[in-house]
Amino acid sequence: MDKAVAISNWPKDDRPREKLLDKGEHTLSNSELLAILLRTGVKGRSAVSLARSILKKFKTFRDMSRADISRWRELKGLGPAKIAQIKSAIEIGRRFREEIKENRPKIETSKDVADIMMHRMRDLSKEVFKVILLDSQNRIVDVLEITEGTVNQAVPMVREIFQKALQKSASSIVCVHNHPSGEPNPSSEDKVFTQDLIKAGNILRVFVLDHLIIGDNVYFSFADKGMM
C-alpha cells in the first residue's frame, strides 16, 4: 500500500481504532467501524477507503446482511477472510438483539412478539418457522426454530411444534414465520395451517395464543384480526 494512504500515517485522532478507544465507538462513522473489521486495506487503498466502497454498494448494514455472497465478491479487494469478518460481525449484532433477557419478558400483545422477532426474521431469504414457548404467566420459556420450508408441510410441522412444546412443559405458544416477499398477509395455506395448530393445541392443552407473519417491518397477527 502507498504510504500516503496508509492509516498508520494519518493523524492519531483520525485513525479509527485510536478514535474508538479514545472517544468511544459511538463517535465512529459507519465506514470507520467497517474499517476496523477489515483491519487492513489493499494496494493503493486504505481500509477506510475500502469500507466506503462497501457502503456505497450496499448503502446500509441491513442491506449487507441480506446480500448474497456473490455480490460481496464483486468488490475488488475483498477476499474470503474480509467478507467472513464482516458477515460474522453483522450476525453477532443480530444475535445480540435476539438474546432473551434473563428475567424472561412477558408476552401480552402481538407487538411484544414483533419487537422480539422482527429484526431477526424480516430479512431472511427463506421462509423460517419459529415458536415462542410460554409458561402459565405468558413469560418466555424458549424460542425454537422448527424448520425451514413452508406451511405446506403442515402435518409434520404441527407434530414437531407440540412435541417440543410438551418437552419444555409450555402452557401456550405463539408461532411466527416470515414471508421473504416482505408482504405479511396470510395465504390460504397459512390460514388452514393456523386452524390445524389451534385444534391440536386445544386437544393437547397447549394453547396457541397467536400466529404472526413477519414482513418487511410490518407483521400480520391472526389474534389481532380475530382469526384465532
FIKOLZA-1660 file (N, C-alpha, C; in steps of 0.1 Angstrom, whole numbers, plus 5000, padded with zeros to 4 digits):
% residues 228
   i   px   py   pz ch aa at
   1 5008 4988 5000  A  M  N
   1 5000 5000 5000  A  M CA
   1 5009 5012 5000  A  M  C
   2 5005 5022 4993  A  D  N
   2 5012 5035 4992  A  D CA
   2 5012 5041 5006  A  D  C
   3 5024 5045 5011  A  K  N
   3 5025 5051 5024  A  K CA
   3 5016 5063 5026  A  K  C
   4 5013 5070 5015  A  A  N
   4 5005 5082 5016  A  A CA
   4 4990 5079 5021  A  A  C
   5 4986 5067 5018  A  V  N
   5 4972 5064 5021  A  V CA
   5 4971 5054 5033  A  V  C
   6 4982 5049 5038  A  A  N
   6 4981 5040 5049  A  A CA
   6 4976 5047 5062  A  A  C
   7 4966 5041 5069  A  I  N
   7 4960 5047 5081  A  I CA
   7 4971 5050 5091  A  I  C
   8 4981 5042 5092  A  S  N
   8 4992 5044 5102  A  S CA
   8 4998 5058 5100  A  S  C
   9 4997 5064 5088  A  N  N
   9 5003 5077 5086  A  N CA
   9 4994 5088 5088  A  N  C
  10 4981 5085 5091  A  W  N
  10 4971 5095 5094  A  W CA
  10 4974 5102 5108  A  W  C
  11 4969 5114 5110  A  P  N
  11 4969 5119 5124  A  P CA
  11 4962 5110 5134  A  P  C
  12 4967 5108 5146  A  K  N
  12 4962 5099 5155  A  K CA
  12 4947 5100 5157  A  K  C
  13 4942 5112 5158  A  D  N
  13 4928 5114 5160  A  D CA
  13 4919 5109 5149  A  D  C
  14 4925 5107 5137  A  D  N
  14 4917 5103 5125  A  D CA
  14 4918 5088 5123  A  D  C
  15 4926 5081 5131  A  R  N
  15 4927 5066 5130  A  R CA
  15 4915 5060 5137  A  R  C
  16 4907 5051 5130  A  P  N
  16 4895 5045 5136  A  P CA
  16 4897 5038 5149  A  P  C
  17 4908 5030 5150  A  R  N
  17 4909 5022 5163  A  R CA
  17 4913 5032 5174  A  R  C
  18 4922 5041 5172  A  E  N
  18 4925 5051 5182  A  E CA
  18 4914 5059 5186  A  E  C
  19 4906 5063 5176  A  K  N
  19 4894 5072 5178  A  K CA
  19 4884 5064 5187  A  K  C
  20 4882 5051 5184  A  L  N
  20 4873 5043 5192  A  L CA
  20 4877 5042 5206  A  L  C
  21 4890 5039 5209  A  L  N
  21 4895 5038 5222  A  L CA
  21 4895 5051 5230  A  L  C
  22 4898 5062 5223  A  D  N
  22 4899 5075 5230  A  D CA
  22 4885 5081 5232  A  D  C
  23 4876 5080 5222  A  K  N
  23 4863 5087 5223  A  K CA
  23 4851 5079 5223  A  K  C
  24 4852 5066 5221  A  G  N
  24 4841 5057 5222  A  G CA
  24 4836 5053 5208  A  G  C
  25 4831 5040 5207  A  E  N
  25 4826 5035 5194  A  E CA
  25 4815 5043 5188  A  E  C
  26 4807 5050 5196  A  H  N
  26 4796 5058 5191  A  H CA
  26 4800 5070 5183  A  H  C
  27 4813 5074 5184  A  T  N
  27 4817 5085 5177  A  T CA
  27 4822 5082 5162  A  T  C
  28 4823 5069 5159  A  L  N
  28 4828 5065 5146  A  L CA
  28 4817 5065 5136  A  L  C
  29 4821 5068 5124  A  S  N
  29 4812 5067 5112  A  S CA
  29 4810 5052 5109  A  S  C
  30 4801 5049 5100  A  N  N
  30 4799 5035 5096  A  N CA
  30 4811 5030 5088  A  N  C
  31 4817 5039 5080  A  S  N
  31 4829 5035 5073  A  S CA
  31 4841 5032 5082  A  S  C
  32 4842 5040 5093  A  E  N
  32 4853 5038 5102  A  E CA
  32 4851 5025 5110  A  E  C
  33 4838 5021 5114  A  L  N
  33 4836 5009 5120  A  L CA
  33 4839 4997 5111  A  L  C
  34 4835 4998 5099  A  L  N
  34 4838 4988 5089  A  L CA
  34 4854 4986 5087  A  L  C
  35 4860 4997 5087  A  A  N
  35 4875 4997 5085  A  A CA
  35 4882 4989 5096  A  A  C
  36 4877 4991 5109  A  I  N
  36 4882 4983 5120  A  I CA
  36 4881 4968 5117  A  I  C
  37 4869 4964 5112  A  L  N
  37 4867 4950 5109  A  L CA
  37 4876 4945 5098  A  L  C
  38 4878 4954 5088  A  L  N
  38 4887 4950 5077  A  L CA
  38 4901 4949 5081  A  L  C
  39 4905 4957 5091  A  R  N
  39 4919 4957 5096  A  R CA
  39 4929 4963 5087  A  R  C
  40 4929 4958 5075  A  T  N
  40 4939 4963 5065  A  T CA
  40 4932 4967 5052  A  T  C
  41 4938 4975 5044  A  G  N
  41 4933 4978 5031  A  G CA
  41 4940 4969 5021  A  G  C
  42 4940 4974 5008  A  V  N
  42 4947 4967 4998  A  V CA
  42 4956 4977 4991  A  V  C
  43 4964 4972 4981  A  K  N
  43 4974 4980 4975  A  K CA
  43 4967 4993 4969  A  K  C
  44 4972 5004 4974  A  G  N
  44 4968 5017 4969  A  G CA
  44 4955 5022 4976  A  G  C
  45 4949 5015 4986  A  R  N
  45 4937 5019 4992  A  R CA
  45 4938 5016 5007  A  R  C
  46 4933 5025 5015  A  S  N
  46 4933 5022 5030  A  S CA
  46 4920 5014 5033  A  S  C
  47 4920 5009 5045  A  A  N
  47 4908 5001 5050  A  A CA
  47 4896 5010 5050  A  A  C
  48 4897 5023 5053  A  V  N
  48 4886 5032 5053  A  V CA
  48 4881 5034 5039  A  V  C
  49 4890 5036 5029  A  S  N
  49 4886 5037 5015  A  S CA
  49 4878 5025 5011  A  S  C
  50 4883 5013 5014  A  L  N
  50 4876 5001 5011  A  L CA
  50 4862 5000 5017  A  L  C
  51 4862 5004 5030  A  A  N
  51 4849 5004 5037  A  A CA
  51 4839 5014 5030  A  A  C
  52 4844 5025 5026  A  R  N
  52 4835 5034 5019  A  R CA
  52 4829 5028 5006  A  R  C
  53 4837 5020 4999  A  S  N
  53 4832 5014 4987  A  S CA
  53 4821 5004 4990  A  S  C
  54 4823 4997 5002  A  I  N
  54 4813 4987 5006  A  I CA
  54 4800 4994 5009  A  I  C
  55 4801 5005 5016  A  L  N
  55 4788 5013 5019  A  L CA
  55 4782 5019 5007  A  L  C
  56 4790 5023 4998  A  K  N
  56 4785 5029 4985  A  K CA
  56 4777 5018 4978  A  K  C
  57 4781 5006 4978  A  K  N
  57 4775 4995 4971  A  K CA
  57 4762 4990 4978  A  K  C
  58 4763 4989 4992  A  F  N
  58 4752 4983 4999  A  F CA
  58 4743 4993 5007  A  F  C
  59 4748 5005 5008  A  K  N
  59 4740 5016 5015  A  K CA
  59 4739 5014 5030  A  K  C
  60 4734 5003 5035  A  T  N
  60 4731 5001 5049  A  T CA
  60 4736 4988 5054  A  T  C
  61 4738 4986 5067  A  F  N
  61 4742 4973 5073  A  F CA
  61 4731 4963 5071  A  F  C
  62 4719 4967 5071  A  R  N
  62 4708 4958 5068  A  R CA
  62 4709 4952 5054  A  R  C
  63 4712 4961 5044  A  D  N
  63 4713 4956 5031  A  D CA
  63 4725 4946 5030  A  D  C
  64 4736 4949 5037  A  M  N
  64 4747 4940 5038  A  M CA
  64 4743 4926 5043  A  M  C
  65 4734 4926 5053  A  S  N
  65 4730 4913 5059  A  S CA
  65 4722 4905 5049  A  S  C
  66 4715 4911 5040  A  R  N
  66 4707 4904 5030  A  R CA
  66 4714 4900 5018  A  R  C
  67 4726 4906 5015  A  A  N
  67 4732 4904 5003  A  A CA
  67 4738 4890 5001  A  A  C
  68 4737 4884 4990  A  D  N
  68 4743 4871 4987  A  D CA
  68 4758 4873 4986  A  D  C
  69 4765 4862 4989  A  I  N
  69 4780 4862 4989  A  I CA
  69 4785 4867 4975  A  I  C
  70 4778 4863 4964  A  S  N
  70 4782 4867 4951  A  S CA
  70 4783 4882 4949  A  S  C
  71 4775 4889 4955  A  R  N
  71 4775 4904 4954  A  R CA
  71 4787 4909 4962  A  R  C
  72 4791 4903 4973  A  W  N
  72 4803 4907 4980  A  W CA
  72 4815 4905 4972  A  W  C
  73 4816 4894 4965  A  R  N
  73 4827 4891 4957  A  R CA
  73 4830 4900 4945  A  R  C
  74 4819 4908 4942  A  E  N
  74 4821 4918 4931  A  E CA
  74 4830 4930 4935  A  E  C
  75 4832 4931 4948  A  L  N
  75 4840 4942 4953  A  L CA
  75 4855 4939 4952  A  L  C
  76 4863 4947 4945  A  K  N
  76 4877 4944 4944  A  K CA
  76 4884 4947 4958  A  K  C
  77 4892 4938 4962  A  G  N
  77 4899 4940 4974  A  G CA
  77 4893 4932 4986  A  G  C
  78 4882 4926 4984  A  L  N
  78 4875 4918 4994  A  L CA
  78 4877 4903 4992  A  L  C
  79 4886 4897 4999  A  G  N
  79 4887 4883 4998  A  G CA
  79 4878 4876 5008  A  G  C
  80 4879 4862 5009  A  P  N
  80 4870 4855 5018  A  P CA
  80 4871 4858 5032  A  P  C
  81 4884 4861 5037  A  A  N
  81 4886 4865 5051  A  A CA
  81 4879 4878 5055  A  A  C
  82 4880 4888 5047  A  K  N
  82 4874 4901 5050  A  K CA
  82 4858 4900 5049  A  K  C
  83 4853 4892 5039  A  I  N
  83 4839 4891 5038  A  I CA
  83 4834 4883 5050  A  I  C
  84 4841 4873 5054  A  A  N
  84 4837 4865 5066  A  A CA
  84 4837 4873 5079  A  A  C
  85 4847 4882 5080  A  Q  N
  85 4847 4891 5092  A  Q CA
  85 4835 4900 5093  A  Q  C
  86 4831 4906 5082  A  I  N
  86 4820 4915 5082  A  I CA
  86 4807 4907 5084  A  I  C
  87 4805 4896 5077  A  K  N
  87 4793 4888 5079  A  K CA
  87 4792 4883 5093  A  K  C
  88 4803 4879 5099  A  S  N
  88 4802 4875 5113  A  S CA
  88 4798 4886 5122  A  S  C
  89 4804 4898 5120  A  A  N
  89 4800 4909 5129  A  A CA
  89 4786 4912 5128  A  A  C
  90 4780 4912 5116  A  I  N
  90 4766 4915 5114  A  I CA
  90 4757 4905 5121  A  I  C
  91 4761 4892 5120  A  E  N
  91 4754 4881 5127  A  E CA
  91 4755 4883 5142  A  E  C
  92 4766 4887 5147  A  I  N
  92 4767 4889 5162  A  I CA
  92 4758 4900 5166  A  I  C
  93 4757 4910 5158  A  G  N
  93 4747 4921 5161  A  G CA
  93 4733 4916 5161  A  G  C
  94 4729 4908 5152  A  R  N
  94 4716 4902 5151  A  R CA
  94 4713 4894 5164  A  R  C
  95 4723 4885 5167  A  R  N
  95 4721 4876 5179  A  R CA
  95 4720 4884 5192  A  R  C
  96 4728 4894 5193  A  F  N
  96 4728 4902 5205  A  F CA
  96 4714 4908 5207  A  F  C
  97 4708 4913 5197  A  R  N
  97 4694 4918 5198  A  R CA
  97 4684 4908 5201  A  R  C
  98 4687 4895 5196  A  E  N
  98 4677 4885 5198  A  E CA
  98 4678 4878 5211  A  E  C
  99 4689 4879 5218  A  E  N
  99 4690 4873 5231  A  E CA
  99 4679 4877 5241  A  E  C
 100 4673 4867 5247  A  I  N
 100 4662 4870 5256  A  I CA
 100 4668 4873 5270  A  I  C
 101 4663 4883 5276  A  K  N
 101 4668 4887 5289  A  K CA
 101 4665 4877 5299  A  K  C
 102 4674 4876 5310  A  E  N
 102 4673 4866 5320  A  E CA
 102 4659 4867 5327  A  E  C
 103 4653 4879 5328  A  N  N
 103 4641 4880 5335  A  N CA
 103 4629 4875 5327  A  N  C
 104 4631 4870 5315  A  R  N
 104 4621 4863 5307  A  R CA
 104 4609 4873 5305  A  R  C
 105 4609 4880 5294  A  P  N
 105 4599 4890 5292  A  P CA
 105 4585 4883 5291  A  P  C
 106 4575 4891 5295  A  K  N
 106 4561 4886 5294  A  K CA
 106 4555 4890 5281  A  K  C
 107 4548 4881 5274  A  I  N
 107 4541 4884 5262  A  I CA
 107 4527 4888 5264  A  I  C
 108 4523 4900 5261  A  E  N
 108 4509 4904 5263  A  E CA
 108 4502 4908 5251  A  E  C
 109 4510 4912 5241  A  T  N
 109 4504 4917 5228  A  T CA
 109 4512 4912 5216  A  T  C
 110 4506 4913 5204  A  S  N
 110 4513 4909 5192  A  S CA
 110 4526 4918 5190  A  S  C
 111 4525 4930 5195  A  K  N
 111 4537 4939 5193  A  K CA
 111 4548 4934 5202  A  K  C
 112 4546 4928 5213  A  D  N
 112 4556 4923 5221  A  D CA
 112 4564 4912 5214  A  D  C
 113 4557 4904 5206  A  V  N
 113 4563 4894 5198  A  V CA
 113 4571 4900 5187  A  V  C
 114 4564 4909 5180  A  A  N
 114 4571 4916 5168  A  A CA
 114 4584 4923 5173  A  A  C
 115 4584 4929 5184  A  D  N
 115 4596 4936 5189  A  D CA
 115 4607 4926 5191  A  D  C
 116 4604 4914 5195  A  I  N
 116 4615 4904 5197  A  I CA
 116 4619 4898 5184  A  I  C
 117 4610 4895 5175  A  M  N
 117 4613 4887 5163  A  M CA
 117 4615 4895 5150  A  M  C
 118 4610 4907 5149  A  M  N
 118 4610 4914 5136  A  M CA
 118 4624 4916 5131  A  M  C
 119 4634 4921 5139  A  H  N
 119 4647 4924 5134  A  H CA
 119 4654 4911 5129  A  H  C
 120 4651 4900 5135  A  R  N
 120 4658 4887 5131  A  R CA
 120 4652 4881 5119  A  R  C
 121 4639 4883 5116  A  M  N
 121 4632 4875 5106  A  M CA
 121 4628 4883 5093  A  M  C
 122 4629 4896 5094  A  R  N
 122 4624 4904 5083  A  R CA
 122 4633 4903 5070  A  R  C
 123 4645 4899 5072  A  D  N
 123 4655 4899 5061  A  D CA
 123 4659 4885 5056  A  D  C
 124 4653 4875 5062  A  L  N
 124 4656 4861 5058  A  L CA
 124 4652 4859 5044  A  L  C
 125 4660 4852 5036  A  S  N
 125 4657 4849 5022  A  S CA
 125 4649 4836 5021  A  S  C
 126 4648 4828 5031  A  K  N
 126 4640 4816 5031  A  K CA
 126 4629 4818 5042  A  K  C
 127 4618 4810 5040  A  E  N
 127 4607 4810 5050  A  E CA
 127 4612 4802 5062  A  E  C
 128 4611 4808 5074  A  V  N
 128 4616 4801 5086  A  V CA
 128 4604 4802 5096  A  V  C
 129 4602 4791 5103  A  F  N
 129 4592 4790 5113  A  F CA
 129 4597 4789 5127  A  F  C
 130 4593 4798 5136  A  K  N
 130 4598 4798 5150  A  K CA
 130 4586 4797 5159  A  K  C
 131 4588 4791 5171  A  V  N
 131 4578 4790 5181  A  V CA
 131 4583 4796 5194  A  V  C
 132 4575 4805 5199  A  I  N
 132 4578 4810 5213  A  I CA
 132 4570 4802 5223  A  I  C
 133 4577 4796 5232  A  L  N
 133 4571 4788 5242  A  L CA
 133 4569 4797 5255  A  L  C
 134 4557 4796 5260  A  L  N
 134 4553 4804 5272  A  L CA
 134 4549 4796 5284  A  L  C
 135 4552 4801 5296  A  D  N
 135 4547 4794 5308  A  D CA
 135 4533 4799 5311  A  D  C
 136 4528 4795 5323  A  S  N
 136 4514 4798 5326  A  S CA
 136 4512 4813 5329  A  S  C
 137 4523 4821 5330  A  Q  N
 137 4522 4835 5332  A  Q CA
 137 4525 4843 5319  A  Q  C
 138 4526 4835 5308  A  N  N
 138 4529 4841 5295  A  N CA
 138 4543 4847 5294  A  N  C
 139 4552 4841 5302  A  R  N
 139 4566 4845 5302  A  R CA
 139 4573 4835 5293  A  R  C
 140 4583 4840 5286  A  I  N
 140 4590 4832 5276  A  I CA
 140 4598 4821 5282  A  I  C
 141 4596 4809 5278  A  V  N
 141 4604 4798 5282  A  V CA
 141 4616 4795 5273  A  V  C
 142 4613 4796 5260  A  D  N
 142 4623 4794 5250  A  D CA
 142 4617 4799 5236  A  D  C
 143 4627 4801 5227  A  V  N
 143 4623 4804 5213  A  V CA
 143 4630 4793 5204  A  V  C
 144 4622 4785 5197  A  L  N
 144 4627 4774 5189  A  L CA
 144 4625 4777 5174  A  L  C
 145 4635 4773 5166  A  E  N
 145 4633 4773 5152  A  E CA
 145 4629 4758 5148  A  E  C
 146 4617 4757 5142  A  I  N
 146 4612 4744 5139  A  I CA
 146 4618 4739 5126  A  I  C
 147 4617 4746 5115  A  T  N
 147 4622 4740 5103  A  T CA
 147 4623 4751 5092  A  T  C
 148 4630 4749 5082  A  E  N
 148 4629 4758 5070  A  E CA
 148 4620 4751 5060  A  E  C
 149 4612 4759 5054  A  G  N
 149 4603 4754 5044  A  G CA
 149 4590 4762 5044  A  G  C
 150 4579 4756 5042  A  T  N
 150 4567 4763 5041  A  T CA
 150 4556 4757 5049  A  T  C
 151 4545 4764 5052  A  V  N
 151 4534 4758 5059  A  V CA
 151 4527 4747 5051  A  V  C
 152 4531 4745 5039  A  N  N
 152 4525 4734 5032  A  N CA
 152 4529 4720 5038  A  N  C
 153 4540 4721 5046  A  Q  N
 153 4544 4709 5053  A  Q CA
 153 4537 4708 5067  A  Q  C
 154 4524 4710 5067  A  A  N
 154 4516 4712 5079  A  A CA
 154 4517 4701 5089  A  A  C
 155 4514 4688 5085  A  V  N
 155 4513 4677 5094  A  V CA
 155 4526 4675 5102  A  V  C
 156 4538 4673 5095  A  P  N
 156 4550 4671 5103  A  P CA
 156 4554 4683 5112  A  P  C
 157 4551 4696 5107  A  M  N
 157 4554 4707 5115  A  M CA
 157 4545 4708 5127  A  M  C
 158 4533 4705 5126  A  V  N
 158 4524 4706 5138  A  V CA
 158 4529 4695 5148  A  V  C
 159 4532 4684 5144  A  R  N
 159 4537 4673 5153  A  R CA
 159 4550 4678 5160  A  R  C
 160 4559 4684 5152  A  E  N
 160 4572 4688 5158  A  E CA
 160 4570 4699 5168  A  E  C
 161 4561 4709 5164  A  I  N
 161 4559 4720 5173  A  I CA
 161 4554 4715 5187  A  I  C
 162 4544 4707 5187  A  F  N
 162 4538 4703 5200  A  F CA
 162 4547 4693 5207  A  F  C
 163 4554 4685 5200  A  Q  N
 163 4564 4676 5207  A  Q CA
 163 4574 4684 5215  A  Q  C
 164 4579 4695 5209  A  K  N
 164 4589 4703 5216  A  K CA
 164 4582 4711 5227  A  K  C
 165 4570 4716 5225  A  A  N
 165 4563 4724 5235  A  A CA
 165 4561 4715 5247  A  A  C
 166 4557 4703 5245  A  L  N
 166 4554 4694 5256  A  L CA
 166 4567 4690 5264  A  L  C
 167 4578 4689 5256  A  Q  N
 167 4591 4686 5263  A  Q CA
 167 4595 4697 5272  A  Q  C
 168 4592 4709 5268  A  K  N
 168 4596 4721 5276  A  K CA
 168 4585 4725 5286  A  K  C
 169 4574 4717 5287  A  S  N
 169 4563 4720 5296  A  S CA
 169 4557 4733 5294  A  S  C
 170 4556 4737 5281  A  A  N
 170 4550 4750 5278  A  A CA
 170 4535 4750 5280  A  A  C
 171 4529 4761 5286  A  S  N
 171 4515 4762 5287  A  S CA
 171 4508 4767 5275  A  S  C
 172 4515 4775 5267  A  S  N
 172 4510 4781 5255  A  S CA
 172 4521 4784 5246  A  S  C
 173 4517 4787 5233  A  I  N
 173 4528 4790 5223  A  I CA
 173 4523 4802 5215  A  I  C
 174 4532 4809 5209  A  V  N
 174 4530 4818 5198  A  V CA
 174 4539 4814 5186  A  V  C
 175 4533 4812 5175  A  C  N
 175 4540 4808 5163  A  C CA
 175 4543 4821 5154  A  C  C
 176 4555 4820 5148  A  V  N
 176 4560 4831 5140  A  V CA
 176 4567 4826 5127  A  V  C
 177 4563 4831 5116  A  H  N
 177 4571 4828 5104  A  H CA
 177 4571 4840 5095  A  H  C
 178 4581 4840 5086  A  N  N
 178 4583 4852 5078  A  N CA
 178 4579 4849 5063  A  N  C
 179 4576 4860 5056  A  H  N
 179 4573 4859 5042  A  H CA
 179 4585 4867 5035  A  H  C
 180 4594 4860 5029  A  P  N
 180 4606 4867 5023  A  P CA
 180 4602 4878 5013  A  P  C
 181 4590 4877 5007  A  S  N
 181 4585 4888 4998  A  S CA
 181 4583 4901 5005  A  S  C
 182 4582 4901 5018  A  G  N
 182 4580 4913 5026  A  G CA
 182 4566 4916 5028  A  G  C
 183 4557 4909 5022  A  E  N
 183 4542 4911 5023  A  E CA
 183 4537 4901 5033  A  E  C
 184 4531 4906 5045  A  P  N
 184 4528 4897 5055  A  P CA
 184 4514 4891 5055  A  P  C
 185 4505 4895 5045  A  N  N
 185 4492 4890 5045  A  N CA
 185 4492 4874 5043  A  N  C
 186 4483 4867 5051  A  P  N
 186 4483 4853 5051  A  P CA
 186 4478 4847 5038  A  P  C
 187 4484 4836 5034  A  S  N
 187 4479 4828 5022  A  S CA
 187 4468 4819 5027  A  S  C
 188 4462 4812 5018  A  S  N
 188 4451 4803 5022  A  S CA
 188 4458 4791 5030  A  S  C
 189 4470 4787 5026  A  E  N
 189 4477 4777 5034  A  E CA
 189 4480 4781 5048  A  E  C
 190 4484 4794 5050  A  D  N
 190 4487 4800 5063  A  D CA
 190 4474 4799 5072  A  D  C
 191 4463 4802 5066  A  K  N
 191 4450 4801 5074  A  K CA
 191 4447 4787 5078  A  K  C
 192 4448 4778 5068  A  V  N
 192 4445 4764 5072  A  V CA
 192 4454 4759 5082  A  V  C
 193 4467 4762 5081  A  F  N
 193 4477 4757 5090  A  F CA
 193 4475 4763 5104  A  F  C
 194 4471 4775 5105  A  T  N
 194 4468 4781 5118  A  T CA
 194 4456 4774 5125  A  T  C
 195 4446 4771 5117  A  Q  N
 195 4435 4764 5123  A  Q CA
 195 4439 4750 5128  A  Q  C
 196 4447 4743 5120  A  D  N
 196 4452 4730 5124  A  D CA
 196 4460 4731 5137  A  D  C
 197 4468 4742 5139  A  L  N
 197 4476 4744 5151  A  L CA
 197 4466 4746 5163  A  L  C
 198 4456 4754 5161  A  I  N
 198 4447 4757 5172  A  I CA
 198 4440 4744 5176  A  I  C
 199 4435 4736 5167  A  K  N
 199 4428 4724 5170  A  K CA
 199 4437 4714 5178  A  K  C
 200 4450 4713 5173  A  A  N
 200 4459 4704 5180  A  A CA
 200 4462 4709 5194  A  A  C
 201 4464 4722 5195  A  G  N
 201 4467 4728 5208  A  G CA
 201 4456 4726 5218  A  G  C
 202 4444 4727 5214  A  N  N
 202 4432 4725 5222  A  N CA
 202 4432 4711 5228  A  N  C
 203 4435 4702 5219  A  I  N
 203 4435 4687 5223  A  I CA
 203 4446 4685 5233  A  I  C
 204 4457 4690 5231  A  L  N
 204 4469 4688 5240  A  L CA
 204 4470 4697 5252  A  L  C
 205 4461 4707 5252  A  R  N
 205 4461 4717 5263  A  R CA
 205 4473 4725 5263  A  R  C
 206 4479 4728 5251  A  V  N
 206 4490 4737 5249  A  V CA
 206 4484 4748 5239  A  V  C
 207 4479 4759 5245  A  F  N
 207 4471 4767 5237  A  F CA
 207 4479 4777 5227  A  F  C
 208 4474 4778 5215  A  V  N
 208 4481 4787 5206  A  V CA
 208 4475 4801 5207  A  V  C
 209 4483 4810 5212  A  L  N
 209 4478 4824 5215  A  L CA
 209 4477 4833 5203  A  L  C
 210 4487 4830 5194  A  D  N
 210 4487 4839 5182  A  D CA
 210 4497 4832 5172  A  D  C
 211 4495 4837 5159  A  H  N
 211 4504 4833 5148  A  H CA
 211 4507 4846 5141  A  H  C
 212 4520 4850 5141  A  L  N
 212 4524 4862 5134  A  L CA
 212 4532 4859 5121  A  L  C
 213 4529 4867 5111  A  I  N
 213 4537 4866 5099  A  I CA
 213 4545 4879 5098  A  I  C
 214 4558 4877 5096  A  I  N
 214 4567 4889 5096  A  I CA
 214 4570 4892 5081  A  I  C
 215 4568 4905 5078  A  G  N
 215 4571 4910 5065  A  G CA
 215 4583 4920 5066  A  G  C
 216 4583 4930 5058  A  D  N
 216 4594 4940 5058  A  D CA
 216 4590 4951 5067  A  D  C
 217 4593 4950 5080  A  N  N
 217 4590 4960 5090  A  N CA
 217 4575 4961 5093  A  N  C
 218 4567 4951 5088  A  V  N
 218 4553 4950 5091  A  V CA
 218 4550 4936 5095  A  V  C
 219 4539 4934 5101  A  Y  N
 219 4535 4920 5105  A  Y CA
 219 4520 4918 5105  A  Y  C
 220 4516 4906 5104  A  F  N
 220 4502 4902 5105  A  F CA
 220 4500 4894 5117  A  F  C
 221 4490 4897 5125  A  S  N
 221 4487 4889 5137  A  S CA
 221 4473 4883 5135  A  S  C
 222 4472 4869 5136  A  F  N
 222 4459 4863 5135  A  F CA
 222 4450 4866 5147  A  F  C
 223 4456 4868 5158  A  A  N
 223 4449 4871 5170  A  A CA
 223 4443 4885 5169  A  A  C
 224 4451 4895 5164  A  D  N
 224 4446 4909 5163  A  D CA
 224 4434 4910 5153  A  D  C
 225 4434 4901 5143  A  K  N
 225 4424 4901 5133  A  K CA
 225 4412 4892 5137  A  K  C
 226 4412 4887 5149  A  G  N
 226 4401 4879 5153  A  G CA
 226 4400 4865 5146  A  G  C
 227 4411 4860 5142  A  M  N
 227 4411 4848 5134  A  M CA
 227 4416 4836 5142  A  M  C
 228 4417 4837 5156  A  M  N
 228 4421 4826 5164  A  M CA
 228 4410 4819 5170  A  M  C
% end
